[in-house]
């Protein structure tokens, strides 16, 4: 069992400690995230109040449960925001460092591009490219292993969705070439 104060970090243990500059501080991110969730909870409360939050003779109205869940969520956000503001004068730690953020972007940008590529080339070709790219460029796997694994993954996806379950998925020029 690990010490409760010990931090568990994934990565190469021989890698030097990351002391790159912070991109943003923890307090700022937590405060903004809490404010966004609070705004969402207030919007849900307002919308569900419009649809009805009373208890009728036949049971609850449509907005009854969502309203009270949103009320609890808003209360939790307000409590957490108060705690954050109370500790605002204390020193702030980094939320993410530049090198860490660079690694996040290495995954985020290709995943974001996966959506328009899926519309253009179809799900199976886009998934092939994404899996092979991640394995080779991020995982440092040999190209032939990355391509083979991505091909098997895409082929299994195709068989499961298109043949076994007959689910309509976005298709591109390659699938149309083969008559799907």
C-alpha positions, 0 to 999 in steps of 0.5 A: 500500500502506498503512503496516502501523501505520496503522489502516483505519476504515470510516465518514465521514472528515469525522466527528470522532474518537470520544472517547466513554467506553469501555464496556469495556476490551480486556483484560476482553473478551479474557480473558472470550472466551478463558475461554469458548473454553477452557471450550468446548474442555475440554467438547469434550475431556471429551465426545470422551474419553467417545466414544473417543480411541484408535486401533483396528485399523480406524482412529480412534475417533469422538472421536479427531480432535475431542479433539485439535483441542480439545486444541490449542484449549485449549492456544492459549487457555491460552497467550493467557490467560498472555500477557494475565495477564502484560501485565495491569499495562500500561495498557488501551485501550478495546474499544468506546466508547459511540458505537460500541456504540450503532451496534452495537446499531442493527444487533444489536437489529433482527437479534435481533428478526428471529427472532421476527418471522420466526416470526410474519410469515414469512421473506419479510415479515420480510426485507422489513422488515429490509432496508427498515429497515436501508436507510432508518434506518441507511443513510439511503436514501430510503424509496421506494428502500429499499422497492423494494429490499427488495421486489425482494430478498424477491421474488427470495428467494421465487422462488428458495426456494419456486418454483425449489428448493421449499424449505420456509421459515417462512411467515406470514399473507401467504403463506397468503393467496396459497396458499403 
